[in-house]
Amino acid sequence: MQFGSALEQTFAIFINVLDVQPDGEVTNTGDAMHRAAQYVRRYCDPTYVVEPPFEAWEMELA
């Protein structure tokens, strides 16, 4: 598969933004959820403008 699905992209954004400390503590769940939600909104509403725009590392499918 050359490109992932919208659901894959949503999870990738969430995981890429999520900050997990070495002890397993997550410090920014809300930020990760917000960025993933922005992607979903943009997917559903092409007129929605994501601010700040997604950076390449946020969108990376690994």
N, C-alpha and C positions, 0 to 999 in steps of 0.2 A: 504494500500500500504506500503510495507516494505521499498522500496527505491524510491527516487524522480527521476524525469527525469533530463536530462542534462540542460534543460532550468530552472527548479526549482533550480538546484545547482548553475547555473550562477547567478540567482537573489539572492540566499542566500549569496553567496560570496560578491556580491555588497553591499547588505544591512548590512551584518556583519562587513564589513570593513568601511562603511560609518560612519563618525563622525558628529553627529548632536548635536549642543550645546543646552542648555536649552532654549535659545531664538529662536531656530529654524534655526540658521545659520549652514550651512554645510561647514566644513573646509577642506575636502579632497576628493572632487568629483573625481578628476583626479586619485588619488590613488585607489579608489574603482573601477573605470572603468578599470584601468590597471590590477588589480588582477582578475576581472571578465573576461577580455579579455584573460589573461593568461590561465584561465581554458578552455575557448572556443578553443584557439589554441591547447592546450594539447589534448583536446577531438578530434579535427580534425587531429592532427599530433602527433601520439604517440611517435615520436622521440624528440619532443620539451621538453626541461627540464625547469621546472618552478623554477625561482630563485628570492627570496628565496623560498624554498618549502612551500606549504600551511600548515598552522597550523590547529589544530583540530577546534579551535574556528571560523576560517574563513569558514570552510566547513560545519559547523553545520546547519542542517535543523531544523527549529523550528516549 
